[in-house]
Amino acid sequence: MPHAVARLREQRLARSNKPFLARGAYLQRCERCRVSAAYCMCAWQPQVSADSAVCLLMYDVEPLKPTNTGWLIADVVPETFAFSWSRTEVNPEILALLADPQWQPYVVFPEEYVALERVVHEVPHQALARTGQRPLFIVLDGTWTEARKMFRKSAYLADLPVLSLQPEAISQYRLRRSTREEHLCTAEVTALCLHLAADTTAALALEQWFARFSRHYLAGRKPPSVAEKEALRTGTAL
């Protein structure tokens, strides 16, 4: 069954008036993993469980971009929810999800943009387990400008705690340009959240899946060397 981001992509395509032309549109892509069919990575699809869940609020055409890493999250985290963001309309399914008592939602966003009393830096997974709640990480999926807009203009997020991450390394994402080196991509952000929630197996699986996606995707852009091609074929990393 297609995961949440794949379903959202189909919904977005259905209401498009013209085809979405990504960079590298000439490539024959695998429909499942979105990389060049010559370097398909489906054979290494991870199968893990996770106590945490992820809610992706995706900006407009984000689900259509083959470089989108929210797709990778849905590949790995079984309970991934994905919604198109709208400034003027609120999907009632989002409100129902946030109101579900089994979840403790956290909006993932930098603390410098938030009132201090809303900011948290840790996920008390043991305390949540005692109350029967599980972490639900709300990740704003878009460019940095788009993410700030989603954060400011989503009233239903205004009373939720904000999880501010403190990454120790710069982003390894090389498929799109960013104006700021310290900004992590969506998959990297979510892996950090999973680590904080002690969902270590899922966090490591997502990190590895993201690294593989980057290697296979870039191989479709630029022909790899003989050694790189063998590493892709065997599933090893150079």
N, C-alpha and C positions, 0 to 999 in steps of 0.2 A: 504493500500500500504506500503511495507517495507520502512523504512527510509534510509537515506544515508549510515549509518554505516552498517546496515544489507545488503544493496546492495553491499557495498565494501567487506564485508565478503564473500558473494557468489562469487564475482569475484576472490578473493584471493584463495578460495577453488578450483575454477575451474582450476586454473593454478598450483595447488599443485601436486607434484609427489607422495606424501604419506600422510596419514592422520595426522592431527595435534592432538597430544595427550596432552591435558592439565592435570594439576594436578586434581585428582578427576574425571578422565575420565570414571570411572566405574559408576558415577552417571547418573541417568535418568533425564535429564534437560528439563525444559520447553523451547521450541524453541523460544518463544517470549521474556521472561525475563531472560533466561540463568541460573536461579538458579535451585536447586533441585525441581523436579516436586512436591514433597511432600510439598514444601514451596513456591509454585508459588505466585508471587506478582502482577500478571496482573490485578487483581480486583481493584488495587489502582492506575492504570496508570493515571498520571496527564494529564489534558487538559487545557493548558494555551496558551496565546498569548505572543509575544515578539516583540519589535521594533528592537532589535538587532539581528544579525545573527552570526553564528559561522562557521569557516572554520577549519576543523581538517586535519592536515597533519600527516598521520599515518605511522609509521615505520614498514615495512615488515609484520610480522605476528601479529602485534598488534590487527587488527580486529578479529583475530581468538581466542584471549584469552577471556575466559568467565569472567575474572576479569577486563576486560577493561571498564573504566568508560566513555569513549567517547560515547559509546552506550547509556548511561543514558542521555547525553546531547541531542542526537538526539531524545530520547524519549520525551524530555521536550520542547526544542527550535524548533519551526516549521521549521525555515530556517537554518538548519544545513547542511553544505556541507562537504563531506569527500573524501579525495584523498590519495592514496598510494604515499609515497614519494620515489623519485628516485634521486640518485646523478647524473646520466648521462642523464636522459631524463626528460623533463618538460611537464607535461600534459597541452595541450593548454586550457583546461577548467579552470585550475587554473589561467592562465594569463587573460582569458576573465573575470573571476570573479573579479580579482583585478582591472581590468580596467573599470569595470561597474561604471558609475558615481553616481549611487544611494548609493554606499557604501563608507564609510571612513574606510579603513583597519587599524588595529593595530596588530603588532606582539607582542604576550605576551611573555616576556622574562626578566630575571633579568638585571638591569641596569649596574651592574659591568662588564658585557661583551660587552657593547655597547658604542659608542661615545656619549658624553654627549648631543650633539645637537639633537640626535634622540630620547632622552628619554622623555616620558610624564608619569605623575602619575594620571591624571584625564581624564575623557571622557566628553567633553563639549556638552552634549546632547541637550541643548537648542540652542546653536549656530549651531549645525549640523541640527537640525530641521528647522532652518531658511533657510538653504541652500538646504534643501530637501535631505540631506544625512542621512544615518543610520550607526551605528557602525557595523563593521565586525571584529570580534576577531579571529585572526589566532593563533590557539593553536597547538603546536608541541607535538604530542602524542606518547610517547615512554619512555624508561628509560632516566635518566638524561644524560647519555653519548650519547644516540641516539639523544636526543633533541638538545644538543650542536652541534652535527654533522650536523643535519638538518639546524640549524640556520646558521652555518658557510658556508655551501656548497649549499645554495639556493640563487643564485644571484638575483632572482626576489623579494626577501624580503629585499634586501640591502638598498633600498631608502625609505622604509616605516617607519612611527613612531613606536617606541617600547614602549609598555605599561608595565611599571615595577610596579608590585604589592607589597604592603607592608602589608602582613597578620598580624593579631593581635593574631592568635592562631596557634598551631601546627596542622599538618595533623591528621585527624581522620581515615585515610585509613589504614586498618589492613589486607587487603587481599593479599598484596605482601610486601616483605621487601624492605626498602630503607636505604641507607647508611647514609642519612642525615634527621633528624627528621623534619627540617623546610621545606622540599620539599613537596609541596601539590600535590595531584593527579589531573588528568585532569578535573574531574568534580568540584573539589573544586576551582581550578583556574578559571574555567569558571563562577561559581557562583559569585566569587568576581568581575569579569568583568561585569556581569549583574547588580550587585549592583552599580558599578561606573557609569553605563549608565542609572541609574534610572529605570531599568527593574526589579523592586522589586518583583513583583508577580512571574515572571519566576525564579528569583534568589532563592526565598524562596522555590518554587516548586522543583527546582533542588537540593537544600540542603536536603529537606525532602525525595526526591526520592533516593538520594545517601545514606542517613542514613538507609532507608528501605532496599535498595539493600544489604548493608553491613550486616544487621541483618539476612535477609533471606538467603544470601549466606553462612554466617558462620553457620547457623542452619543446612545446608546441609553437612557441614564438621564435626560438632560435635553435637550429639543429644542434643537438648535443654531440659531444665528442664520443669516441668509441667507448671510453671508460665510463662516461656518464650514461650512455645508452645501456650498457650492461648493468649498471647500478639500478636504473629504472626497471629493467626487465626482471631483475632478481629481487627487487624490493630492498636493496641495501642503499645506504646513504654515503656519498663521498665526503 
